Amino acid sequence: MAKCFFANKKVGYHTSSNPNLIGLRTSSSHARNQVDSSWDDLHDFTILKEWKSPFKQQNGHHHTIKEDIQLLRDMNSQYHQPRLFTLPMKKGEEAQNCVKFETHKSNYLVELIEGILPKEIIQGSKILVKMTESSFPNIIFINFSTAVKAYQADQFMQQWNEYTPPTNKIKSTLIKKSLDPLYTITHDSIESLPEYPVPKNITVITNEKEVESKTIELLLDGEKPMDIQLLSKIELGMDFDWYHKNITSDEQTFYVLTLCNDDNCVVYNLESIGCLPPILEQIISSRTIVKVGYNHKMESTKFEKQFNVKLNAYDDLSKTPIVMRSKPKTLRSVAGLFLKQKIPKSEVHRYSTSLSSLFTDKKIQHYAQKAHCAKTLYYVLESDKVDFQLRFEEGDHLIDYIEDD
């Protein structure tokens, strides 16, 4: 897994008891008391609704950034401006519980952040300078002391921006890959666990003529996909895998699709079937049939492209808050963490010239185990608690945050 390295310097923070300085962060002493009691790592983070921007209008005039900085200094004679950080000659500290802050309107970003964020959040943090952005003092990275405080800082800054003139906004980006995990497991611990049981009823389909009747009978309780409503609560574990059809090509070809309910697993040999049959297209695109899977390295997007189908009602476990706070983040590791069972490893020869080697009894069992495990985890992960609801957002897929075992 690629790592980003930074150089570091400790962040200074306010120690003054000046009530005017306190007023910079909250609109009232009551709100300030709320801050003191709520910035606790053991509690869920909540935005203070009473909090307003410190940079208010005076006589209809919005302060400029320079005026804001002067306002900060004038309101607290004991304010200590931290020395501007300098870029070291070699790589420094790795990003950890890190938030990126940027503004293209001011070079006083350090002072602004110190004036905006509550001391309880910023205390113990470190300023980092990203090596590739050393010439931009209006872009900084800060390592916070805990993952919760990094999340709080990002949320607080977003709330601050809602009450701030556009010219004064400070963009914040939580570096999710840098967060300390809440749940961890080692390779040796996984290996010591019992194996996830092989589903009892596995059906392999290789003929298109069998697809519709077997699918309706084994997976859909006798109903056609178009007739299924959300109240029917049809939830299917889903998994797929790919290989390179041509030894000289890097193009991925999905050759197997596996769907499971509580009682049955159906393994579809898509290469032998020769297409994605209509009933499978209907299941995949259905908004009333829930599909549960583990979208390792954005493979569902590639699957959609190959078969020109839209995957709807898909619950991707790899993007859930609890998995995003776990390490490693592979399906095998998550099964070890929350089911206390291991999915056996099964090597897939991506350049295999023999399709039969991809459908041995052992591999068929492996496909069924993965799909069935995803469905089992679907219920388990809903009951486990996280310290904050980290969400997967657009653009996060640009970072391959799922590590290999």
Secondary structure, DSSP 8 states (H G I E B T S, - for coil): ----BEEEEE--------HHHHHTT-SSHHHHHHHHHH--TTS-----TT---SS--BTTB---HHHHHHHHHHH-TT----------SS---B--SEEEEE-SS-S-HHHHHHHHS-HHHHTT-EEEEEGGGTT-TTEEEEE-SSHHHHHHHHHHHHHHHHTS-GGG--EEEE-GGGS--SEE--HHHHHTS-B----S-EEEE--HHHHHHHHHHHHSTT--GGG--GGG--EEEEEEEEE-SSTT----EEEEEEEE-SS-EEEEEHHHH-S--HHHHHHHH-SSSEEEE--GGGHHHHHHHHHT----SEEEGGGSHHHHTEES-SHHHHHHHHTS-B-------TT-S-GGGGS-HHHHHHHHHHHHHHHHHHHHHHHS--SS-----TTGGGS------
